[in-house]
């Protein structure tokens, strides 16, 4: 009697297809939707302003963490030279910022270290998303807005 | 003067108001996930967020920008999301050479071949890398 009410739609997924919606983990398992929206806006706006490509990795890093972060950075897009990877491993309490060759010209290591310092101080207080958003803001402020991206009018 | 009515008005009503406010503020919320504290283990799978593709230029097409391919890691079974809110569709992901490119979030143990039929990306060398490292 009650089983008819309990059923939910189930997409049929085979071995050749992607997992169905029911099998996928919920998107907001790590961060809430509000936090995801903040991260999304920070990543997108800093990437659009600077022309660099900021990506954010949150999860475990193999030791040595620097080598793993650089390996991730090499796969972070089609042109890794202009990519900036922020890899945060909350379990290991490590944050790595990796900049490609083109991005490093506009984001020197000292600027990255300053952004990392502000991120770690926020992480130490338990504010993961706020630290990431502030670090992204600092990095994009430092990288600036190239003239080629400004609208011509 | 200090009769029952006095106690009821000057002690009972403030206590009742305090109790109602305490219930409203201290009750466990529906969506309250455990807050991250430094030092506690991180029991979530790796997630990789990437920005929205930029729709710049006056082109008529509204698809994702072709210059930005999705990011994926063959070894750790993770790949970048199209965005944090709207995950990329599985068909847009490249098929890695090792066949281990996982879906968006935290199903690294799945053994079914994920990913579309696009060819494997060959990342161009990024040159000397810079950056910084921090611990907390």
Contacts between the chains, C-beta under 8 A, distances in Angstrom:
chain1	res1	chain2	res2	distance
A	15	B	112	5.0
A	15	B	113	7.7
A	16	B	112	7.9
A	16	B	113	7.4
A	17	B	90	7.9
A	18	B	90	3.5
A	18	B	91	7.8
A	18	B	103	6.4
A	18	B	114	6.2
A	19	B	103	6.1
A	19	B	107	6.5
A	19	B	110	6.7
A	19	B	112	7.4
A	19	B	114	7.7
A	23	B	107	7.4
A	24	B	103	6.7
A	24	B	104	7.5
A	24	B	105	6.9
A	24	B	107	6.9
A	25	B	45	7.6
A	25	B	105	4.9
A	25	B	106	4.6
A	25	B	107	6.5
A	27	B	84	7.7
A	27	B	85	7.6
A	27	B	87	6.6
A	27	B	104	8.0
A	27	B	105	6.6
A	29	B	44	6.6
A	29	B	105	7.3
A	29	B	106	7.2
A	30	B	44	4.8
A	30	B	47	6.1
A	31	B	84	7.8
A	32	B	31	6.5
A	32	B	33	6.6
A	33	B	85	7.6
A	36	B	84	4.2
A	36	B	85	5.9
A	37	B	84	7.5
A	37	B	85	6.5
A	39	B	49	6.0
A	39	B	84	5.3
A	40	B	49	7.3
A	40	B	52	7.5
A	40	B	83	5.4
A	40	B	84	4.3
A	40	B	85	5.5
A	43	B	49	6.0
A	43	B	50	7.0
A	43	B	51	4.3
A	43	B	84	7.6
A	44	B	51	4.3
A	44	B	52	4.5
A	44	B	83	7.3
A	46	B	51	7.7
A	47	B	51	3.9
A	47	B	54	7.3
A	48	B	51	7.4
A	48	B	54	5.5
A	53	B	50	7.5
A	53	B	51	6.8
A	53	B	68	6.7
A	54	B	51	6.2
A	55	B	48	6.5
A	55	B	49	6.6
A	55	B	50	4.5
A	55	B	51	7.3
A	55	B	71	6.3
A	55	B	80	6.1
A	56	B	48	7.2
A	56	B	49	4.5
A	56	B	50	7.7
A	57	B	46	6.6
A	57	B	47	7.4
A	57	B	48	4.8
A	57	B	49	7.8
A	58	B	44	7.9
A	58	B	46	7.0
A	58	B	47	5.1
A	58	B	48	7.8
A	58	B	49	7.6
A	59	B	42	7.5
A	59	B	44	7.0
A	59	B	45	6.5
A	59	B	46	2.6
A	59	B	47	6.0
A	59	B	48	7.8
A	59	B	76	7.9
A	59	B	78	7.0
A	60	B	42	7.0
A	60	B	46	6.1
A	65	B	133	7.7
A	66	B	133	6.3
A	69	B	131	7.9
A	70	B	129	5.6
A	71	B	73	8.0
A	72	B	48	7.7
A	72	B	73	6.3
A	73	B	126	6.7
A	73	B	129	6.7
A	74	B	123	5.3
A	74	B	125	7.9
A	74	B	126	6.1
A	75	B	71	5.8
A	75	B	72	6.6
A	75	B	73	5.9
A	75	B	121	8.0
A	75	B	123	5.8
A	76	B	50	7.5
A	76	B	71	4.6
A	76	B	80	7.2
A	77	B	50	7.5
A	77	B	68	5.8
A	77	B	69	6.0
A	77	B	71	5.7
A	77	B	123	7.9
A	78	B	67	6.0
A	78	B	68	6.3
A	78	B	69	4.5
A	78	B	121	6.8
A	78	B	123	7.4
A	78	B	124	7.4
A	79	B	67	7.3
A	79	B	124	6.3
A	80	B	123	5.7
A	80	B	124	6.8
A	80	B	125	7.7
A	80	B	126	3.8
A	81	B	124	7.0
A	81	B	125	7.7
A	81	B	126	4.7
A	81	B	127	5.6
A	83	B	126	7.2
A	89	B	42	7.2
A	90	B	36	6.0
A	90	B	38	8.0
A	90	B	42	4.4
A	91	B	41	5.3
A	91	B	42	3.4
A	91	B	43	8.0
A	93	B	38	6.3
A	93	B	39	7.4
A	93	B	135	5.3
A	93	B	136	5.2
A	94	B	133	7.2
A	94	B	134	7.5
A	94	B	135	5.5
A	95	B	133	7.2
A	95	B	134	4.9
A	95	B	135	7.6
A	95	B	136	7.6
A	96	B	131	6.7
A	96	B	132	7.8
A	96	B	133	5.3
A	97	B	131	4.3
A	97	B	132	4.9
A	97	B	133	7.4
A	98	B	129	5.6
A	98	B	130	7.7
A	98	B	131	4.4
A	99	B	129	6.6
A	99	B	130	4.4
A	99	B	131	4.9
A	100	B	126	3.9
A	100	B	127	6.5
A	100	B	129	6.5
A	101	B	126	5.8
A	101	B	127	2.8
A	101	B	128	5.6
A	101	B	129	7.3
A	101	B	130	7.9
A	102	B	127	7.6
A	103	B	130	7.6
A	104	B	128	7.2
A	104	B	129	7.2
A	104	B	130	3.5
A	104	B	131	7.6
A	107	B	130	7.1
A	108	B	130	7.2
A	109	B	130	5.0
A	109	B	131	6.6
A	109	B	132	5.9
A	112	B	130	6.8
A	112	B	131	5.2
A	112	B	132	3.8
A	113	B	132	4.1
A	113	B	134	7.7
A	115	B	132	7.4
A	116	B	132	4.4
A	116	B	133	6.9
A	116	B	134	3.8
A	117	B	134	6.5
A	119	B	134	6.6
A	120	B	134	4.3
A	120	B	135	6.8
A	120	B	136	4.0
A	121	B	136	7.4
A	123	B	38	6.7
A	123	B	136	4.6
A	124	B	38	5.6
A	124	B	136	4.2
A	126	B	35	6.1
A	126	B	36	5.6
A	126	B	37	5.3
A	126	B	38	6.3
A	128	B	36	5.3
